[in-house]
């Protein structure tokens, strides 16, 4: 059994590299394929191994996903906040450092997750019983806080409402497979790629060495540790919201891009980890990976949760090493690459993936959400306000049942 588990982790690491590097290929998509194949081709495989496989993909994806986010400007919903600070470092020739800062944050978060898992299991059920009836009001409060933190509050509210209406409309469409794929791909992926192609950025030669300052990790890790459980426990709140809340809690300097990148890496891991703990405690799915695990295995036992945590530890260490290798390789060759051409190829891949999964209706949604993303981008407010596409439908569901 040990050999099979390790094999599932290693294979998950390899697939996680693929999903992390290729725009539009997300853990959620792999999860959908596994669920559909588990009753046919994969029928004879123990579902526990498939669960470990999904966990390894999810953790590796988090580490690797910052590479295209920073180098190509093609993020998903977990890394879109890294674009601005990451690109500022990239323009200085410090793209490798930007990626490694997120990797150090993620790796530290892996160890912290293991340490706080047991206390979380004891505390979370009590918190959930106190808050489950006021979840929509908590979501409204968090959304309001994020909007009020913007300099252009009116425009931030407009972006939140506009994307919320779009998200509500898309999620209520009939006969649309995987509605989140074209919706989120357009808002956060293809829109940014088009802007990147239009601006024709020049990438300077990149440094491939840097000295990590350990003292810089404490404040961002504190912020991530406080904010991530909230966003991993409540529906529709993701790593982007956790990072912004964590940034406020830890009182980081607004110009301290390096600490913010550490914070981003840490929140992504902690939100994912807490989603597995949430699945065990209250049988609720907060991430695509947790949903896939529920579909493959049903309710989690404590033994399975412990196995998942061990898998997170092993795959996290391996993913850190893979990220270091790939980031150095990208950094040494990025100034030799035709950047606009690479962005165009990434955009084509996104379109193909959306068409194969969601059909012609998905392509229409992709076009609409892409135009919406470009329009919202022109307002110069944080792109995390576009998470209204998930928050508003969730709030309406809890308040009105729609």
C-alpha positions, 0 to 999 in steps of 0.5 A, a space after each residue: 500500500 505504501 508503494 501505491 501511495 507514493 506512486 500516486 503522490 509522484 504522479 500527482 506531482 507530475 500532473 500538477 506541474 502540467 496543470 500549473 504551467 498550462 493556462 486554463 488546465 486547472 485541478 478542478 478540470 482534472 477532478 471532473 475527468 477523474 470522477 467520470 472515469 472512476 466508474 469506468 476505466 478506473 473502476 478497479 483502482 482503490 479510490 484512496 489512491 485517486 484521492 491522494 493523486 488529487 491532493 498531490 495535483 492540488 498542492 503541486 499546482 499551487 506551487 507551480 501556478 505562480 510561474 505562468 502568473 508572474 512570467 506570462 501574466 496568465 493567472 487563475 483565481 488563486 494567483 491573480 493578485 501576484 501579477 502586479 507585485 510579481 511583474 514589478 519584480 520581473 521588470 527589475 530582473 527578479 522574476 526568479 526571486 518573485 516565484 521563489 518567495 511564493 514557494 517559500 511561503 507555500 512550503 512554510 504553510 505546509 508545515 504550519 498546516 500539519 502543526 495546526 490541523 489537530 487544534 483546528 479539528 477541535 475548534 472549527 466545529 464550535 465556530 461553525 455551529 455559531 456562524 452557520 446561520 449568519 454565513 451570508 451576512 459574514 460574506 456581505 461583511 467581508 465583501 464590504 471590507 474588501 471594497 472599502 479598502 480600495 481607493 476607488 470604492 465606487 468603481 470597486 463596488 461597480 466591478 463587484 456588482 457587474 461580475 456578480 450579475 454575470 456570475 449569477 447569470 452564468 451559474 443559472 444557465 441550463 445545459 452548460 457544462 462546467 460553467 466556472 471554467 469559461 467564467 473564471 477563465 475569461 475574467 482572470 485568464 484570457 482578459 489578462 493575456 489580451 492586455 499582455 499581448 496589447 502592451 507587448 512587454 519587454 522582459 529584461 534579463 533575469 537573475 537566477 540567484 537570491 538570498 532568502 531573508 528568513 526574518 521577512 516570513 513572520 509577518 506575512 505568515 501571521 496574516 495568512 494563518 489568521 485569514 486563511 481558516 476563515 476563507 477555507 471554511 466559508 463558501 465563495 471566499 478564496 485565496 485572493 480574499 484571504 491574502 487581502 485580509 491577511 495583508 491588513 491583519 499583518 499590517 504589511 507595508 503596501 510597497 512591500 511586494 516581497 512579503 506580499 508574495 510570501 503571503 500569497 503562497 502561504 494563503 493558497 496552501 492554507 486555504 486548500 488544506 483547510 478545505 480538506 479539514 472542512 470536508 472532514 468536519 462538516 462534509 462541505 466542499 470549499 475547493 474543486 479538489 475537496 469536491 473531487 475527493 467527496 465524489 470519489 470517497 464520500 465522507 472522510 474518516 480521520 485516518 483518511 484525513 491524516 493520510 491526506 495531510 501526510 500526502 500534502 507534506 510529501 507533495 509540498 516538499 517535492 513541489 518546492 524542489 520542482 518549482 525551484 528547478 522550473 523557475 530557474 530554467 524559465 528565468 534563464 530563458 525568458 528573455 530569449 522567448 517571443 513573449 507576445 507569441 507565447 501569450 497568443 499560444 496560451 490564449 489559444 489553449 484556453 479557447 480550445 480547453 473551454 470549447 472541449 469542456 463547455 462547448 459553443 455556449 462556453 465559448 460565448 461565456 468566455 467572450 463575454 467574461 473576457 470583455 468584462 474582465 478587460 473592462 473591469 481592468 480599466 478601472 484600476 481596482 484590485 482584480 479580486 473584486 471580480 470574485 463578486 462573480 462567486 460571492 453574489 450568487 452564494 449570498 443570494 443562495 443563502 439568503 433567498 435560496 436562488 
